[in-house]
Amino acid sequence: MIKVGVIGYGYSAKTFHIPLIETSEYMELVAINSSQKELVREQYPNIFIFDTAQALITNANLELIVITAPNGVHYSLAKFCLEHGINVVIEKPMVTTSVEAQELVDLAKEHALLLSVFHNRRWDGDFLTVKKLLQNNQLGDVRYFESHYDRFRPTVRQRWREQAGKGSGIWFDLGSHLVDQAINLFGLPEALTARCLPLRIGSETTDYFHVLLHYENLEVVLHASSFLAAPNMRFRIEGTKGSFIKYGFDPQEAQLKKGISPKNALYGVENEEEYGRLYTEFASTAIATQQGCYNQYYLEIVQAIKLAGANPVNPADVVEVLSILELAEISSESGKKMMISTSENYKPLKQDK
């Protein structure tokens, strides 16, 4: 059994990480660091509770630590874990700069430790469905790809993600998922153009984004708004053989919030009325959504630690994601299209005149 500790006891820890860890046959949750000690003790009376992350890292005798604290402390905590010989999973977007991300990648390699990032949306059922459609060439050559994560949250809430600061706002939060998925499908774009804005009254950080990733013979649109009360159009894909349109959200997050176990046969299964549709010149067909499987991420983490298996999310991929996030902010601030270097030493500082 891999002994696991979790730093932070907020939404992502309670909704995603802890339920997934607890249902793994190969992992044991033994420690949590949180300022909500009484609440944690009430929920988990048989584990160790630490006042500080540093105490958990140095005293809990762990093989893996999951960092779910606010983005601004991800770098320092992950660095401390690696320096103490402990494997690390970091909640996305990993850290707040691509430079910090690359430093952690190098440090993990130096210490021969696992460093991974919880880009769980790679295991969304709708995204797995899109991958299958593309792998089977059912859309032909894709020319247009649109990915949305729109919600109706018109009022600013008192949460660290909605307060001013590096790495806050929905571009780093939701945008990191959409960028990761796009790169996973199509690789790095040649350039991008972005609008990342605070549109809500009193908003201190990005709550709307519309980002164009420019590829040769392909245009990718990544979009999120806080003002959509209608159903979210999750994917719109247009190719030389047809189009695919998918509404709604993957059900896993809602299921985990309701306490549905990943071991339940219906976990990750989407209702038929939520299926996307494939449109060709002469037909329209409902496409059954693949079963989502966030638990697959932690199964692969176990295999990576114990069996030298592949890292489910290579942190080098996340360096590229963060570089795109940074470039988009520069594009939005400057109003300019940003060119992207695809060289091995990827530095997102080139700008169109």
Secondary structure, DSSP 4 states (H G I P E B T S, - for coil): -EEEEEE--SHHIIIIIHHHHHT-TTEEEEEEE-S-HHHHHHH-TTSEEESSHHHHHHHS--SEEEE-S-GGGHHHHHHHHHHTT-EEEEETT-SSSHHHHHHHHHHHHHTT--EEEE-GGGG-HHHHHHHHHHHTTSS-SEEEEEEE---B--S--S-GGGSSSTT-SHHHHHHHHHHHHHHHHH---SEEEEEEE--STT--S--EEEEEEEETTEEEEEEE-SB--SPPEEEEEEESS-EEEEES--SHHHHHHTT--TTSTTTTPPPGGG-EEEE-SS-EEEEPPPPP-THHHHHHHHHHHHS----SS-HHHHHHHHHHHHHHHHHHHHT--EE---SSS--TT----
